[in-house]
Amino acid sequence: MSLRTLLAADTVTHLPGVYDPPTAALAVRAGHHAAHLSGAACAALDLGLPDLGYVHGTHIAARAAAIVPHLRKRPLLADADTGYGDALQAVWTARRYAAAGVSGLHLEDQVQPKRCGHLAGKELIGVVAAARKIRAVAEAGTGLVIVARTDAYSEHGLAEAIERAVAYTAAGADAVFLEGVDDPADLARAHEATGAPLVVNRSEAAGPRPVAGDAELAAAGVRLILHPVAPLLAALAAARDVYESLAATGRVTRERLPWRDFTDLVGQDEALALDARYATEAGRS
């Protein structure tokens, strides 16, 4: 099922964060129809740094290329930050993402270098410049779904966020993502103004926030809900517990994925069967 199909539906689809081949395989086995790749996750895992503009599209495209085959044709929506420059650089980013097998990207209207969307002090580029960037990506012919993200809400309020979303939709965005907007009534206003499907972010970076039900959000025009770092934070919490247990007692008491499940996840049986087949044929020659 494509991202465009999910956006055209009248229901909500949850996109879990994936960040390597095993997590992609786990998402598929859990029954997810699509997944998300976070810039914050890439900054942490590739560079050990926070989401403050250190990561580049090359990092995300390289990680996406390793992930996509393990999603088994499920689409991957990837964070493209600001496009890493102006329109020219955003088009190059889109082409790299498409070559990596990414199905869609979200492009935001902060200045470069950007800040995590949940931090104070964000600065935005002008709406005309941001719309021009979206238009350039839309006209680049990559086939990528374009989700236009605006960070205007926390700095300037809902009215400007909606105004920008309208401009970005007119420029060619397939969906809009109003960072920080959670209230179904506010989302419905944005959906009515833009006519575009909406994307909502449920990152733990924002702290505790009201969580409306899927049916209410779908009625407000929401089609995709992102959970960009939830699996990563869960995995790191589990790893922390294991390290602390080993340091304290030399033993691990926490539940772990069985080794057999791990080898199944990474395709060991298939690899061994292939190896045995060709080893046998080689022995006959």
C-alpha positions in Angstrom: 0.0 0.0 0.0 1.5 3.3 -1.1 1.8 6.5 1.0 -0.6 8.2 -1.5 -3.1 5.4 -0.9 -2.8 5.9 2.9 -3.2 9.7 2.5 -6.3 9.2 0.4 -8.0 6.9 2.9 -10.5 8.1 5.4 -8.7 6.5 8.4 -5.6 7.1 10.4 -2.4 5.1 9.9 0.3 5.0 12.6 3.9 5.1 11.3 6.4 3.8 13.8 10.0 4.9 13.8 12.5 2.4 12.3 16.2 3.0 12.2 17.9 -0.2 11.0 17.1 -3.4 9.1 16.0 -5.4 12.3 13.6 -2.7 13.4 12.2 -2.4 9.9 11.6 -6.2 9.9 10.0 -6.0 13.4 7.6 -3.3 12.2 6.6 -5.4 9.2 6.0 -8.4 11.4 3.8 -6.3 13.7 1.6 -5.5 10.8 2.4 -1.9 10.1 1.6 -0.5 6.6 4.3 2.2 6.6 7.2 3.5 8.7 9.1 6.7 9.5 12.8 7.5 9.6 13.6 10.3 12.0 16.4 12.9 11.6 16.8 13.0 15.4 17.4 9.2 15.4 19.9 9.5 12.6 21.8 12.3 14.4 22.0 10.2 17.6 22.9 6.9 15.9 25.2 8.1 13.2 26.9 11.0 15.0 26.0 10.7 18.7 24.7 14.3 18.5 21.4 16.0 19.2 18.9 17.2 16.6 20.4 20.6 16.1 21.3 20.6 12.4 24.3 18.3 12.5 22.8 15.5 10.4 22.6 15.9 6.6 20.4 14.2 4.0 23.4 12.0 3.0 23.2 10.4 6.5 19.4 9.8 6.2 19.6 8.5 2.6 22.3 6.1 3.5 20.4 4.7 6.4 17.2 4.6 4.4 18.9 2.5 1.7 19.8 -0.1 4.3 16.3 -0.1 5.8 14.0 -0.1 2.7 14.6 -3.7 1.5 13.5 -5.0 4.9 10.2 -3.1 4.8 9.0 -5.5 2.2 7.5 -2.9 -0.1 5.9 -0.9 2.8 6.6 2.8 2.2 9.1 4.8 4.2 8.5 8.5 5.1 11.8 10.2 5.9 12.7 13.4 7.7 14.3 15.9 5.3 14.7 18.7 7.8 14.9 21.9 5.7 16.1 20.2 2.6 19.6 21.2 3.8 19.6 24.5 2.0 17.5 26.4 -0.5 15.5 25.0 -3.4 18.5 23.7 -5.3 19.7 21.7 -2.3 16.2 20.5 -1.5 15.9 19.0 -5.0 19.2 17.2 -4.7 18.0 15.8 -1.3 14.8 14.6 -2.9 16.7 12.8 -5.6 19.0 11.1 -3.1 16.0 10.0 -1.1 14.2 8.6 -4.1 17.4 6.7 -5.2 17.5 5.2 -1.7 14.0 3.9 -2.1 12.3 6.4 0.2 8.6 6.9 -0.6 8.0 10.4 0.9 9.7 13.2 2.8 8.7 15.9 5.1 10.2 19.3 4.5 10.1 22.1 7.1 10.2 25.9 7.0 12.9 26.6 9.6 16.1 28.4 8.8 19.2 26.3 8.3 20.6 24.9 10.6 17.3 23.9 12.1 16.4 23.1 15.7 14.4 20.2 17.0 10.7 21.2 16.6 10.0 21.0 20.3 12.7 23.5 21.3 12.1 27.2 21.8 13.8 29.8 19.7 13.1 28.4 16.3 13.4 30.8 13.4 11.4 30.5 10.1 12.2 31.4 6.6 9.7 33.5 4.7 6.6 31.8 3.4 7.4 32.6 -0.2 10.9 31.1 0.1 9.5 28.0 1.8 6.8 27.6 -0.8 9.4 28.0 -3.6 11.4 25.1 -2.1 8.3 22.9 -2.0 7.5 23.7 -5.6 11.0 22.9 -6.7 10.8 19.5 -5.1 7.3 18.8 -6.5 8.5 19.7 -10.0 11.7 17.6 -9.7 9.9 14.5 -11.0 11.0 12.1 -8.2 7.5 10.8 -7.5 8.1 11.3 -3.8 5.2 12.2 -1.5 5.8 15.7 -0.2 4.7 16.5 3.3 5.1 20.2 4.1 5.9 20.9 7.7 5.5 24.2 9.3 6.9 25.2 12.8 5.0 28.4 12.9 2.5 27.4 15.5 4.7 27.5 18.6 6.3 30.8 17.6 3.5 32.7 15.8 0.2 30.9 16.5 -2.4 28.8 14.6 -3.4 31.4 12.1 0.0 31.8 10.6 0.6 28.0 10.7 -2.6 27.6 8.7 -1.7 30.4 6.3 1.7 28.8 5.6 0.0 25.4 5.2 -2.3 26.8 2.6 0.7 28.3 0.7 2.6 25.0 0.8 -0.4 23.0 -0.5 -0.8 25.5 -3.4 2.9 25.0 -4.1 2.5 21.2 -4.6 2.6 19.6 -1.1 0.6 16.3 -0.9 0.0 16.7 2.8 0.7 19.2 5.6 2.2 18.8 9.0 1.6 21.5 11.6 4.2 20.8 14.2 2.8 21.2 17.7 -0.9 21.3 16.8 -2.8 18.5 18.6 -6.3 19.7 19.1 -8.8 18.1 16.7 -10.7 21.4 16.3 -7.5 23.2 15.3 -6.6 20.4 12.9 -10.0 20.5 11.4 -9.6 24.2 10.7 -6.3 23.5 8.9 -7.8 20.7 6.9 -10.7 22.8 5.8 -8.4 25.7 4.8 -5.9 23.6 2.9 -8.0 20.7 1.6 -5.0 18.5 2.3 -4.5 15.4 4.4 -2.8 16.1 7.7 0.2 14.5 9.4 0.5 14.6 13.2 3.7 14.0 15.3 3.6 12.1 18.5 7.2 12.4 19.5 8.2 12.0 23.1 10.3 15.1 22.7 7.2 17.2 23.2 6.5 15.8 26.6 3.0 14.7 27.8 0.4 16.1 25.4 -3.4 15.4 24.9 -4.0 12.4 22.7 -7.2 12.3 20.7 -8.6 9.1 19.4 -8.0 7.9 15.9 -11.6 8.3 14.8 -11.7 11.9 16.0 -8.4 12.7 14.3 -9.6 11.0 11.1 -12.7 13.2 11.1 -10.4 16.3 11.4 -8.5 15.3 8.3 -5.5 13.5 9.9 -4.2 10.5 7.9 -0.8 9.8 9.3 0.5 9.8 12.9 4.2 9.6 13.4 5.9 7.9 16.3 9.5 8.8 15.3 11.5 7.7 18.3 9.3 5.5 20.5 11.0 2.2 19.5 14.4 3.8 19.8 13.8 5.1 23.3 12.3 1.7 24.3 15.4 -0.1 23.0 17.8 2.3 24.7 15.9 1.9 28.0 16.2 -1.9 27.7 19.9 -1.6 26.8 20.5 0.7 29.8 18.9 -1.9 32.1 21.1 -4.7 30.7 24.3 -2.6 31.1 23.4 -1.7 34.7 22.6 -5.2 35.6 25.8 -6.6 34.2 27.8 -3.9 36.0 26.0 -4.6 39.3 25.7 -8.4 39.3 27.4 -9.8 36.2 24.0 -11.2 35.1 21.1 -10.2 32.9 17.6 -10.6 34.3 15.7 -8.5 31.8 13.6 -10.3 29.2 15.4 -10.5 25.8 14.5 -11.4 22.3 15.3 -15.1 22.0 18.4 -15.8 19.9 16.4 -18.0 17.5 14.0 -15.1 16.9 17.0 -12.8 16.2 18.6 -15.1 13.6 15.2 -15.5 12.0 14.8 -11.8 11.9 18.1 -11.4 10.0 17.4 -14.3 7.6 20.0 -16.8 8.9 18.1 -19.9 7.7 17.7 -18.6 4.2 21.4 -17.6 4.0 22.5 -21.0 5.3 20.2 -22.8 2.8 21.7 -20.8 -0.1 25.2 -21.5 1.1 24.5 -25.2 1.4 23.0 -25.3 -2.1 25.9 -23.8 -3.8 28.4 -25.6 -1.7 26.8 -28.9 -2.8 26.8 -27.9 -6.5 30.5 -26.8 -6.2 31.3 -30.2 -4.7 29.8 -32.0 -7.8 31.9 -30.0 -10.3 
